[in-house]
Amino acid sequence: MMSEQGKEKILFVDDEENLLDIASEYFHARGYHVITAKNGAEALEIFKHHKVDCCLTDINMPEMNGLELAEQIRMIDNTIPVVVMTGYPSLDNTIQTLKNGVVDFLIKPINLNQMELSIQSVLRERRLFVDNLFLKQEVEKKAQLEKLNRELHSKIEELQILTKIMEDFTAIRRSADVFQRLVDMTVEIAAADGACFYVANSSVQEPFRISSAIGDLPGVFYPENVVGQSLFTLQRVMDVAMGRIEGPLMITEKEDGGRLPAGVGSFAAVPLSIREKVFGVLTASVRKNGKRITDKTLYYLSFMAHKAAYAIENLALYENIYENLIATLDALVQAIEARDFYTKKHSKQVTEIAIAIAKQMECCQEDIEILEVAGPLHDIGKIGIPDSILLKPGRLTDAEYKVIKTHPVIGADIVGQLGLWDRERLIIRHHHERFDGTGYPDGLSGEAIPLLARILSVADVFDAMASNRVYRKKMAEQVVMDTIHNGGGTQFDPDVVSAFRCLHASGSLPEGRAASQ
């Protein structure tokens, strides 16, 4: 039943020329004879002149869609397998394709290796089917049909799960809910005993867990091995996030070699990427109880991570853009607050002081709104600083201080991954620059430092000195004011210092910080 020269002839039907070119080149290299058509009507003309062994077709095409084409092929030769490709799977489409004789259903974007496996499978099934027509007994044909029926039912079940994933993430209205839904669905759909989502990428020195879920855990099992920050988990998360291990990663007990924590039978780590950059990693663990994470489980986890990232991007790009982006980043800010309560109080007060200075300097309303975003987030990069340094009660070593100095860059990178808020990102990056050029991270000086970053710098230093810190008590008010005054022209912009001193002298600083109080 093969075409000339022993090559099986495959017909690809799709109105996307790029897909046709890629598939044609790939399967020619694999030894197949490939024919392409841009729609169903063109494909039917090919059937008049060529003997086709397998057809892969898109559903939505001009002139004649994939379902109509499948029905026509079935009438021409019901031994030719038809595989449907679509970017918009639904249960109705699945049922309709089954009625039209379709034997497989691939979801776009399609992995070429997966496509080849599907083609090999349907071609193998075709050869068996044709053999059965002439050589096999009725009982053998019945068994083959039952097997095909089970496979189709499995496909329908898989599509139902994928549809549920898509519907659930489409229904989410707040970015902050995406991460919790992701781990909840991991436990529910992938039958995991525990799941976590970590912020982990090149901007974060250590992964930080922001959501987790635990399944039904009867008997003795250690939850820290499921949702805790065990060394094993953190290492695997960073390996996947940094590309040291090509994700998604799956480790089972048989392949483990003693690496899995006690009580864990299998483990998976799947990257979640936003705008083609890793933002975090989803993990799942299964106990040693006979169950294990399978390739299909890993497929579901990867699909969920992809849809979660897509949901975050959609929420960020449409109706509630600022509200949803703030909600996404607020999850990270809350994570910092859980480590150091001072950060919450400090960020709020710095924002209010910076806005007061900006108003004193007659900045426009747009500048005020930018400070309202950048102020609360200016220290968000501290999520990438280890607790041993961030919460150290004593003086930092030079090496530790060097780590602390990375937080503006980390914060700017986190905000920058969202592709928005360019001015806010620059304020976060440069709020520790000095007017004389000796600051960090880039050593900018004078007006090369964004004005709002210069304003935030004065507010940041003032509140830091006038507040209790983990390593010292607050300074006397006169000492604080003298330090700000003496820093004009070296550490600070003199114009910003002048505006700040006017506010202080008039008792107009927020939070009761005026000199008169």
VOGU-3710 file (C-alpha; in Angstrom, 3 decimals, decimal comma):
1> mmseqgkeki> 0,000/0,000/0,000  3,020/2,335/-0,149  3,661/4,873/-2,884  6,437/4,707/-5,474  9,954/3,748/-4,341  8,625/2,402/-1,060  7,911/5,844/0,384  4,619/6,396/2,185  2,875/9,421/0,752  1,550/11,990/3,229
11> lfvddeenll> -0,797/14,851/2,337  -0,644/17,974/4,569  -3,618/20,320/4,238  -3,400/23,708/5,984  -3,812/27,372/5,069  -0,664/28,241/7,072  2,182/28,155/4,544  4,862/28,173/7,246  3,483/24,966/8,753  3,350/23,314/5,325
21> diaseyfhar> 6,969/24,297/4,553  8,279/23,093/7,915  6,333/19,814/7,836  7,325/19,155/4,214  11,025/19,653/4,889  10,951/17,602/8,101  9,129/14,560/6,691  11,036/14,593/3,398  14,152/14,198/5,534  12,465/11,283/7,316
31> gyhvitakng> 11,976/9,419/4,033  8,324/10,244/3,342  6,900/11,531/0,074  5,080/14,769/0,995  2,328/16,625/-0,850  0,773/19,868/0,401  -2,528/21,662/-0,172  -3,879/24,959/1,159  -7,530/23,877/1,580  -9,895/20,952/1,269
41> aealeifkhh> -10,896/21,636/-2,334  -7,258/21,653/-3,466  -6,659/18,440/-1,522  -9,513/16,621/-3,310  -7,926/17,498/-6,661  -4,700/15,839/-5,463  -6,600/12,633/-4,651  -7,565/12,407/-8,346  -3,903/12,106/-9,367  -2,078/10,621/-6,379
51> kvdccltdin> -2,374/7,586/-4,150  -2,244/9,026/-0,622  -1,386/6,910/2,420  -2,199/9,435/5,169  -3,748/12,906/5,384  -3,157/15,544/8,087  -5,549/18,476/7,874  -6,417/21,664/9,718  -10,117/22,181/10,626  -10,652/25,873/9,830
61> mpemnglela> -9,771/26,567/6,171  -11,335/28,545/3,292  -13,424/26,890/0,545  -13,635/23,507/2,308  -12,836/22,869/5,977  -11,065/19,856/7,453  -14,209/18,053/8,619  -15,771/18,235/5,151  -12,517/17,013/3,642  -12,381/14,081/6,076
71> eqirmidnti> -15,897/13,031/5,055  -14,968/13,212/1,342  -11,807/11,140/1,927  -13,825/8,536/3,817  -16,120/8,225/0,789  -13,160/7,948/-1,616  -11,196/5,384/0,421  -12,115/4,575/3,999  -8,674/3,012/4,608  -6,871/6,367/4,379
81> pvvvmtgyps> -6,205/7,675/7,908  -7,053/11,324/8,558  -5,421/13,244/11,410  -6,963/16,586/12,362  -4,785/19,523/13,533  -6,340/22,486/15,324  -5,397/25,329/17,627  -8,913/25,474/19,120  -9,869/22,029/20,429  -13,387/21,437/21,698
91> ldntiqtlkn> -15,466/18,417/22,601  -17,954/19,205/19,795  -15,151/19,221/17,206  -13,808/15,958/18,600  -17,165/14,199/18,341  -17,697/15,535/14,819  -14,276/14,341/13,686  -14,973/10,873/15,055  -18,168/10,748/12,998  -16,154/11,671/9,911
101> gvvdflikpi> -13,638/8,880/10,386  -10,771/10,896/11,835  -8,317/8,667/13,726  -6,218/11,203/15,622  -6,461/14,766/16,890  -3,375/17,017/17,315  -3,396/20,366/19,122  -1,420/23,313/17,751  1,339/24,339/18,206  2,374/20,826/17,188
111> nlnqmelsiq> 5,690/19,231/18,081  7,117/17,613/14,938  8,268/14,557/16,892  4,747/14,167/18,260  3,365/14,572/14,750  5,725/11,877/13,444  4,689/9,488/16,197  1,056/10,104/15,304  1,747/9,484/11,619  3,662/6,293/12,373
121> svlrerrlfv> 0,806/5,171/14,586  -1,979/5,841/12,092  0,021/4,376/9,198  0,712/1,261/11,251  -2,973/1,061/12,069  -3,804/1,464/8,408  -1,535/-1,376/7,377  -3,108/-3,595/10,010  -6,569/-2,508/8,959  -5,925/-3,268/5,275
131> dnlflkqeve> -4,399/-6,636/6,177  -7,458/-7,437/8,246  -9,733/-6,698/5,322  -8,163/-9,540/3,349  -6,371/-11,875/5,708  -7,639/-11,728/9,288  -10,586/-13,495/10,790  -13,637/-11,624/12,033  -12,547/-11,967/15,653  -9,194/-10,294/14,902
141> kkaqleklnr> -10,941/-7,396/13,156  -13,233/-6,963/16,129  -10,284/-6,858/18,554  -8,548/-4,241/16,416  -11,638/-2,071/16,310  -12,017/-2,354/20,067  -8,417/-1,240/20,498  -8,996/1,729/18,206  -12,126/2,568/20,155  -10,187/2,591/23,433
151> elhskieelq> -7,567/4,868/21,928  -10,229/7,246/20,683  -11,926/7,278/24,071  -8,543/8,041/25,615  -8,120/10,927/23,194  -11,562/12,252/24,087  -10,725/12,032/27,789  -7,458/13,865/27,157  -9,223/16,587/25,187  -11,804/16,990/27,950
161> iltkimedft> -8,983/17,551/30,456  -7,244/20,040/28,171  -10,533/21,843/27,599  -11,087/22,061/31,352  -7,614/23,548/31,796  -8,258/26,175/29,144  -11,702/27,057/30,504  -10,433/27,369/34,082  -7,591/29,726/33,213  -9,804/31,725/30,864
171> airrsadvfq> -12,259/32,310/33,729  -9,614/33,797/36,067  -9,949/37,559/36,428  -6,989/38,385/38,715  -3,339/37,630/38,007  -2,723/36,825/41,664  -5,191/33,915/41,397  -3,379/32,297/38,468  -0,562/30,813/40,542  -2,851/29,283/43,170
181> rlvdmtveia> -5,124/27,835/40,498  -2,054/26,364/38,792  -1,020/24,329/41,855  -4,622/23,391/42,694  -5,129/21,992/39,184  -1,820/20,134/39,394  -3,096/18,244/42,432  -6,532/17,742/40,862  -5,725/16,781/37,259  -2,222/15,338/37,481
191> aadgacfyva> -3,015/13,343/40,671  -0,061/14,896/42,483  0,204/14,650/46,260  1,728/18,110/46,430  2,447/21,036/44,114  4,255/24,386/44,395  4,953/27,385/42,223  8,265/29,184/42,710  9,424/32,519/41,356  12,741/31,410/39,869
201> nssvqepfri> 14,744/32,972/37,066  18,026/34,706/36,302  16,901/37,747/38,324  16,329/35,815/41,560  19,255/34,416/43,532  17,110/31,846/45,355  13,690/30,498/44,304  10,782/31,704/46,433  7,527/29,795/46,831  4,377/31,892/46,332
211> ssaigdlpgv> 1,684/29,191/46,080  1,276/25,556/47,107  -1,335/22,819/47,374  -1,430/19,409/49,071  -3,589/16,475/47,987  -5,040/13,702/50,112  -2,089/12,361/52,110  -3,173/9,364/54,219  -0,563/7,594/56,306  2,906/8,792/57,180
221> fypenvvgqs> 4,255/11,230/54,651  6,399/14,280/55,138  4,697/17,395/53,714  7,999/19,282/53,592  9,067/16,868/50,865  5,940/17,795/48,908  5,512/21,518/49,363  8,490/22,521/51,477  11,640/24,241/50,336  13,872/21,189/50,596
231> lftlqrvmdv> 17,375/21,518/49,188  16,531/18,917/46,548  13,500/20,919/45,348  15,269/24,277/45,304  18,210/22,856/43,369  15,991/21,254/40,736  13,888/24,430/40,441  16,944/26,591/39,770  18,413/23,990/37,387  15,252/24,198/35,262
241> amgriegplm> 14,883/27,980/35,620  18,475/28,644/34,565  18,448/26,098/31,741  21,055/23,829/33,352  18,475/21,063/32,933  16,321/21,312/29,849  12,788/21,413/31,228  10,314/20,026/31,807  12,079/17,679/34,232  10,727/14,342/35,494
251> itekedggrl> 12,461/12,056/38,012  10,952/8,708/39,024  11,995/6,299/41,747  13,501/3,820/39,278  15,582/6,522/37,583  16,362/8,350/40,805  19,670/6,909/41,877  19,022/7,988/45,459  18,380/11,660/44,710  14,691/11,882/45,657
261> pagvgsfaav> 13,813/12,963/49,223  12,500/10,359/51,639  8,929/9,352/50,918  8,831/10,792/47,384  8,348/8,351/44,516  8,473/10,784/41,596  9,021/14,495/41,022  8,481/16,968/38,175  9,571/20,569/37,554  8,069/22,566/34,672
271> plsirekvfg> 9,143/26,102/33,649  6,573/28,872/33,197  7,711/31,452/30,662  6,335/34,930/30,021  7,388/36,542/26,745  9,815/33,661/26,133  11,657/34,246/29,433  11,375/31,901/32,417  9,422/33,595/35,215  9,000/30,664/37,583
281> vltasvrkng> 8,821/26,887/37,961  5,891/24,586/38,802  6,760/21,473/40,818  4,770/18,321/41,553  5,546/15,373/43,852  3,994/11,925/44,221  4,430/9,577/47,191  5,876/6,076/47,035  2,458/4,456/46,893  2,298/2,786/43,515
291> kritdktlyy> 1,409/5,968/41,609  4,002/7,936/39,703  4,349/10,942/37,437  4,098/9,806/33,809  4,866/11,368/30,453  1,182/12,233/30,134  1,278/13,893/33,574  4,259/15,947/32,429  2,346/16,882/29,278  -0,595/18,129/31,361
301> lsfmahkaay> 1,725/20,108/33,647  3,439/21,742/30,667  0,087/22,563/29,101  -1,128/24,089/32,379  2,029/26,177/32,739  1,636/27,424/29,169  -2,008/28,383/29,730  -1,175/30,031/33,065  1,464/32,185/31,362  -0,982/32,995/28,574
311> aienlalyen> -3,610/33,977/31,148  -1,154/36,298/32,922  -0,224/37,974/29,640  -3,868/38,408/28,654  -4,792/39,838/32,030  -1,853/42,210/31,768  -2,605/43,366/28,234  -6,332/43,989/28,336  -9,081/45,603/30,423  -7,627/45,719/33,946
321> iyenliatld> -4,017/46,086/32,902  -2,635/48,043/35,861  -4,841/46,337/38,433  -3,786/42,892/37,281  -0,098/43,690/36,949  -0,117/45,189/40,435  -1,894/42,046/41,677  0,786/39,850/40,089  3,631/41,819/41,634  1,758/42,241/44,919
331> alvqaieard> 2,138/38,505/45,437  5,894/39,028/45,355  5,737/42,086/47,632  3,672/40,100/50,125  6,329/37,391/50,014  8,953/39,972/51,027  6,670/41,322/53,774  6,332/37,834/55,192  10,119/37,796/55,630  10,631/41,386/56,828
341> fytkkhskqv> 7,657/43,382/58,092  9,740/46,549/57,934  9,621/46,446/54,117  5,850/47,006/54,004  5,972/50,031/56,321  9,033/51,445/54,595  7,672/51,088/51,034  4,403/52,794/51,972  6,113/55,712/53,718  8,748/56,181/51,011
351> teiaiaiakq> 5,987/56,340/48,389  4,033/58,965/50,304  7,130/61,109/50,957  8,271/60,847/47,319  4,826/61,918/46,076  4,840/64,878/48,486  8,275/65,977/47,181  7,117/65,585/43,562  4,087/67,767/44,231  6,303/70,365/45,958
361> meccqediei> 8,442/70,408/42,796  5,262/70,803/40,684  5,688/67,509/38,849  2,868/66,562/36,480  0,082/64,091/37,307  1,705/61,410/35,137  4,844/61,602/37,304  2,716/61,234/40,447  1,028/58,129/39,009  4,407/56,643/38,079
371> levagplhdi> 5,613/57,105/41,668  2,404/55,459/42,915  3,526/52,302/41,068  7,305/52,486/41,452  7,265/53,499/45,129  5,663/50,344/46,584  7,783/48,191/44,240  11,152/49,934/44,608  12,494/47,200/46,935  10,779/44,244/45,225
381> gkigipdsil> 14,219/42,991/44,171  14,878/42,032/47,785  12,921/38,849/47,067  16,164/37,645/45,487  18,282/38,393/48,584  18,831/35,496/51,031  17,325/35,892/54,519  20,765/35,438/56,046  21,786/38,757/54,491  18,482/40,642/54,335
391> lkpgrltdae> 17,644/40,031/58,006  21,171/40,085/59,415  21,098/42,079/62,690  24,760/43,090/62,547  26,980/44,928/60,086  27,211/43,420/56,602  30,506/42,205/55,212  31,761/43,609/51,911  30,615/40,432/50,142  27,155/40,618/51,746
401> ykvikthpvi> 26,819/44,299/50,879  27,695/43,446/47,282  24,751/41,008/47,257  22,407/43,640/48,773  23,429/46,047/45,996  21,950/43,674/43,391  18,363/44,249/44,530  17,660/47,289/42,259  18,692/45,260/39,195  16,662/42,242/40,322
411> gadivgqlgl> 13,609/44,426/40,907  13,938/46,165/37,539  14,299/42,794/35,781  11,185/41,399/37,496  9,086/44,399/36,414  10,753/44,444/33,000  9,678/40,875/32,228  6,096/42,114/32,014  7,038/44,276/29,033  5,410/47,419/30,458
421> wdrerliirh> 6,191/50,260/32,866  9,515/51,302/31,321  9,779/54,496/33,399  8,834/52,664/36,590  11,470/50,030/35,818  14,165/52,714/35,483  13,171/54,308/38,802  13,436/50,931/40,539  16,834/50,290/38,951  18,330/53,712/39,687
431> hherfdgtgy> 16,950/54,709/43,111  20,383/53,990/44,664  22,398/56,071/42,179  24,215/59,113/43,626  24,206/62,615/42,157  28,020/62,586/41,999  28,122/59,291/40,074  29,398/57,028/42,869  26,160/55,123/43,388  24,946/51,795/42,002
441> pdglsgeaip> 24,190/49,805/39,911  25,289/51,880/36,875  27,176/54,832/38,351  24,906/57,420/36,708  25,353/61,044/37,741  23,450/64,335/37,674  20,508/64,561/35,308  21,409/61,210/33,725  19,592/59,770/36,750  15,803/59,909/36,122
451> llarilsvad> 14,248/62,782/38,111  11,748/60,512/39,857  14,587/58,181/40,898  16,373/61,215/42,402  13,194/62,092/44,300  12,707/58,503/45,498  16,329/58,384/46,642  15,835/61,266/49,113  12,571/59,789/50,405  14,180/56,343/50,740
461> vfdamasnrv> 17,222/57,540/52,695  15,176/59,842/54,924  12,730/57,125/55,948  15,524/54,583/56,433  17,412/56,870/58,829  14,270/58,043/60,651  13,006/54,470/61,238  14,059/51,523/63,361  15,969/48,963/61,330  16,805/45,349/62,075
471> yrkkmaeqvv> 20,419/46,337/62,784  19,978/49,742/64,576  17,559/52,188/66,214  16,263/55,224/64,313  18,524/58,273/64,203  17,831/61,625/65,873  15,776/63,955/63,691  18,445/66,678/63,532  21,066/64,124/62,491  18,767/62,922/59,736
481> mdtihngggt> 18,081/66,439/58,442  21,767/67,392/58,573  22,664/64,257/56,601  20,102/65,058/53,889  21,228/68,705/53,764  24,937/67,850/53,590  24,269/65,265/50,875  22,962/67,850/48,436  25,211/67,892/45,360  27,002/64,648/46,298
491> qfdpdvvsaf> 24,508/61,944/47,187  21,351/63,872/46,311  20,040/66,305/43,727  20,227/69,761/45,408  16,845/70,788/43,968  15,197/67,704/45,478  16,880/68,373/48,827  15,591/71,966/48,753  12,022/70,832/48,065  12,257/68,217/50,816
501> rclhasgslp> 13,535/70,735/53,387  10,662/73,101/52,562  8,183/70,284/53,206  9,878/69,370/56,455  10,039/72,947/57,720  6,353/73,552/56,946  5,260/70,350/58,682  3,856/68,966/55,413  5,600/65,579/55,386  3,273/62,530/55,463
511> egraasq> 2,993/60,171/58,438  3,541/62,910/61,063  7,226/63,284/60,201  7,314/67,126/60,082  9,783/68,952/62,295  7,012/70,514/64,315  6,016/67,046/65,469
//
